[in-house]
Amino acid sequence: MSEKKKSPAVVLTGLALAGAGVTHFVAPQVFEPITKPAFPRDTDRHIKVNGSIETALGIGLLIPKTRKLAKFGALGYVGYLAANAIRHR
């Protein structure tokens, strides 16, 4: 599939990810129980950092010119979260 076409799945994923990212700022308490185990120190800062990353990746998925980069960024982000979760077990 061409990167120029907006598949419904990509649009939905982009909107969901951007929405989740913004929610980190609107209702950070929702993310504290999930974030604290992976980022036990300065959890509030990490909630904001994660929200910023998720918002940027979600918007990146919605823009055809940045979609491929956003997909690679999402893979890196998942790795970053997983590494921190494993490190702080």
C-alpha contacts under 8 A as a table, 3 or more apart, distances in Angstrom:
res1	aa1	res2	aa2	distance
1	M	5	K	7.36
2	S	5	K	5.71
3	E	6	K	7.60
3	E	64	P	5.88
3	E	65	K	7.58
3	E	67	R	6.87
3	E	68	K	7.18
4	K	64	P	5.07
4	K	65	K	7.33
5	K	64	P	7.22
6	K	10	V	6.54
6	K	11	V	6.39
6	K	62	L	7.69
6	K	64	P	7.39
7	S	10	V	5.32
7	S	11	V	6.29
8	P	11	V	5.12
8	P	12	L	5.99
9	A	12	L	5.13
9	A	13	T	6.01
10	V	13	T	5.05
10	V	14	G	5.99
10	V	61	L	6.71
10	V	62	L	7.25
11	V	14	G	5.10
11	V	15	L	6.11
11	V	61	L	7.18
11	V	62	L	5.84
12	L	15	L	5.18
12	L	16	A	5.99
13	T	16	A	5.08
13	T	17	L	5.97
13	T	58	G	7.15
13	T	61	L	7.72
14	G	17	L	5.21
14	G	18	A	6.03
14	G	57	L	7.36
14	G	58	G	4.02
14	G	59	I	6.09
14	G	60	G	7.44
14	G	61	L	5.08
14	G	62	L	5.56
15	L	18	A	5.19
15	L	19	G	5.88
15	L	58	G	6.04
15	L	59	I	7.38
15	L	62	L	7.51
16	A	19	G	5.03
16	A	20	A	6.04
16	A	58	G	7.18
17	L	20	A	5.09
17	L	21	G	6.12
17	L	54	E	5.72
17	L	55	T	6.35
17	L	57	L	7.14
17	L	58	G	4.72
18	A	21	G	4.98
18	A	22	V	6.27
18	A	54	E	5.85
18	A	55	T	4.00
18	A	56	A	6.89
18	A	57	L	7.03
18	A	58	G	4.26
18	A	59	I	6.07
19	G	22	V	5.22
19	G	23	T	6.15
19	G	55	T	6.94
19	G	58	G	7.88
20	A	23	T	4.99
20	A	24	H	6.58
20	A	51	G	7.20
20	A	54	E	6.98
20	A	55	T	7.26
21	G	24	H	5.39
21	G	25	F	7.53
21	G	50	N	7.13
21	G	51	G	3.95
21	G	52	S	6.09
21	G	53	I	7.15
21	G	54	E	4.64
21	G	55	T	4.40
22	V	25	F	5.57
22	V	26	V	6.54
22	V	51	G	6.12
22	V	52	S	7.57
22	V	55	T	6.18
23	T	26	V	4.81
23	T	27	A	5.58
23	T	28	P	7.01
23	T	51	G	7.35
24	H	27	A	5.69
24	H	28	P	4.72
24	H	30	V	7.69
24	H	31	F	6.68
24	H	47	I	6.24
24	H	48	K	6.32
24	H	50	N	7.69
24	H	51	G	4.99
25	F	28	P	5.55
25	F	47	I	7.98
25	F	48	K	6.49
25	F	51	G	6.87
27	A	30	V	5.87
27	A	31	F	7.77
28	P	31	F	5.47
28	P	32	E	6.54
28	P	44	D	7.79
28	P	47	I	6.75
28	P	48	K	8.00
29	Q	32	E	5.20
29	Q	33	P	7.78
30	V	33	P	7.11
31	F	34	I	5.40
31	F	35	T	5.90
31	F	47	I	6.86
32	E	35	T	5.05
32	E	36	K	5.65
32	E	43	T	7.14
32	E	44	D	7.60
32	E	47	I	7.21
33	P	36	K	5.67
33	P	37	P	7.37
34	I	37	P	6.56
34	I	38	A	7.66
35	T	38	A	5.60
35	T	39	F	5.83
35	T	40	P	7.69
35	T	43	T	6.65
35	T	46	H	7.47
35	T	47	I	6.69
36	K	39	F	4.94
36	K	40	P	4.71
36	K	41	R	7.71
36	K	43	T	5.68
37	P	40	P	5.61
37	P	85	A	6.64
37	P	88	H	6.64
37	P	89	R	7.35
38	A	81	L	7.28
38	A	84	N	5.12
38	A	85	A	4.13
38	A	86	I	7.53
38	A	87	R	7.61
38	A	88	H	5.71
38	A	89	R	7.68
39	F	42	D	7.11
39	F	43	T	5.62
39	F	46	H	6.82
39	F	84	N	6.88
39	F	85	A	7.60
39	F	88	H	7.44
40	P	43	T	5.80
40	P	88	H	7.74
42	D	45	R	5.56
42	D	46	H	6.60
43	T	46	H	5.06
43	T	47	I	6.16
44	D	47	I	5.11
44	D	48	K	6.54
45	R	48	K	5.22
45	R	49	V	6.21
46	H	49	V	4.83
46	H	50	N	5.87
47	I	50	N	5.21
47	I	51	G	6.04
48	K	51	G	4.96
48	K	52	S	6.10
49	V	52	S	5.11
49	V	53	I	6.23
50	N	53	I	5.09
50	N	54	E	6.06
51	G	54	E	5.16
51	G	55	T	6.03
52	S	55	T	5.19
52	S	56	A	6.16
53	I	56	A	5.20
53	I	57	L	6.08
53	I	77	Y	7.98
54	E	57	L	5.11
54	E	58	G	5.97
55	T	58	G	5.17
55	T	59	I	6.22
56	A	59	I	5.23
56	A	60	G	5.97
57	L	60	G	4.84
57	L	61	L	6.21
57	L	70	A	5.32
57	L	71	K	7.81
57	L	73	G	6.98
57	L	74	A	6.58
58	G	61	L	5.22
58	G	62	L	6.62
58	G	70	A	7.71
59	I	62	L	5.13
59	I	63	I	6.62
60	G	63	I	5.44
60	G	64	P	7.91
60	G	66	T	5.22
60	G	67	R	5.45
60	G	69	L	7.55
60	G	70	A	5.15
61	L	64	P	7.10
61	L	66	T	6.65
61	L	67	R	4.44
61	L	68	K	7.69
61	L	70	A	5.68
61	L	71	K	7.08
62	L	66	T	7.96
62	L	67	R	6.71
63	I	66	T	5.51
63	I	67	R	5.87
64	P	67	R	5.13
64	P	68	K	7.95
65	K	68	K	7.52
66	T	69	L	5.39
66	T	70	A	6.07
67	R	70	A	5.02
67	R	71	K	6.19
68	K	71	K	5.14
68	K	72	F	6.52
69	L	72	F	5.22
69	L	73	G	6.06
70	A	73	G	4.79
70	A	74	A	5.98
71	K	74	A	5.08
71	K	75	L	6.47
72	F	75	L	5.16
72	F	76	G	6.37
73	G	76	G	5.05
73	G	77	Y	6.05
74	A	77	Y	4.92
74	A	78	V	6.16
75	L	78	V	5.24
75	L	79	G	6.32
76	G	79	G	5.05
76	G	80	Y	6.14
77	Y	80	Y	4.94
77	Y	81	L	6.22
78	V	81	L	5.17
78	V	82	A	6.08
79	G	82	A	5.07
79	G	83	A	5.98
80	Y	83	A	5.25
80	Y	84	N	6.32
81	L	84	N	5.29
81	L	85	A	6.16
82	A	85	A	5.05
82	A	86	I	6.14
83	A	86	I	5.24
83	A	87	R	5.98
84	N	87	R	4.99
84	N	88	H	6.14
85	A	88	H	5.45
85	A	89	R	6.30
86	I	89	R	5.36
